[in-house]
Amino acid sequence: MTYIITEPCIDVKDQSCVEVCPVDCIHSDEEDRILYINPDECIDCGACEPACPVTAIFAEDDVPDEWSAFIEVNIGWFDDKETARAKVVELAP
């Protein structure tokens, strides 16, 4: 299991979660509208979840149904950034 960043992060990209992550597994590029948690680096400590000021971070099993597409987007960004970015635009134009 990993943590997933969902829709409330879009166009906010507050760095509070990055600051508390002990393994630096939260990433994005300048052109991204959202932050992403690397599932291979995340140690499931949960430090990021309470640090998020917009309540965008959830344990994978706890992602609300309306934001479940962000599981695939988050994990997919590490394999294909362009496809993940296109999906974010599709989910939140």
N, C-alpha and C positions, 0 to 999 in steps of 0.2 A: 504494500500500500504506500501511497505517496500523498502529498498535499497538492491540491489543484487551485489555481487562481481563476476566478470566474468573472462574469460580466461587470460587476461594480468597479473593477480595476481599469476598465477601458477608458482611455483618455485621462486617467488620473495618475497612474503609475507612481504612487507615493512610495518612497524608498524605505519606509519604516520596517518592512519585512526583511529587506536586504540587510539592514543594519543589525538585526538580531539573529540572523541565520548563522549558526556556528560553523557551517561547512561551505558557505558561499555557493549554494546551489540555485539561487534565484537569478535569472538572467533576462536580458532583452537587448535588442539593438536599438539604436536611435529611432529607426523608422517604425518600430513596433508600437502598438497602441496599448499593450498590456504586458505584464511581466509573466515569466514562465518559470516553473520549478522543475529542475531536472530530476526525473524519477530515478535515475541511476545514482545520483549524488545525494538525494534527500535521505536523511537518517530517521525521518518520521518523529522528530523531537517535538514538533508542534509549536515551537517558539514564534513562528511567523503568524499563526492564526490570530492570537490576541493583539498582535502589533499592528494589524491591518486596520486603518481608520474607516474603511468603507465596507468591512465585513465581506471581503471577496474571496477569502481563503478558507478552504474546507478540506478535511480528510477525504480522500477519494470516495470512500463508501458513504460519506455524508453530504455530497454535493446535491443541492436541491434539484429536483427533476427538471425544472425549467432551465437549468444551466448545465445539464448533463453533457451537452455537446462540447463543453469546454474541457472535458476529460480528454477527448481525442485531440482537440486543438493543442492543449498543453503538452501532452506527450509527443504529438506529431511535430511540434516546432523544432525539436532536437534532431529530427531526421529530414524535414523538408520545411524550411522557414517560409517559403513563398506560399505553399499550400495552406499553412497555418494562418498566415496573414490574410489570405483571401477568405478563409472561413470566418475570421473575426469580422471582416467587412460584411460578410453575408449575415452574420448573427447580429451585428450592431452597426448598421450603415452610418 
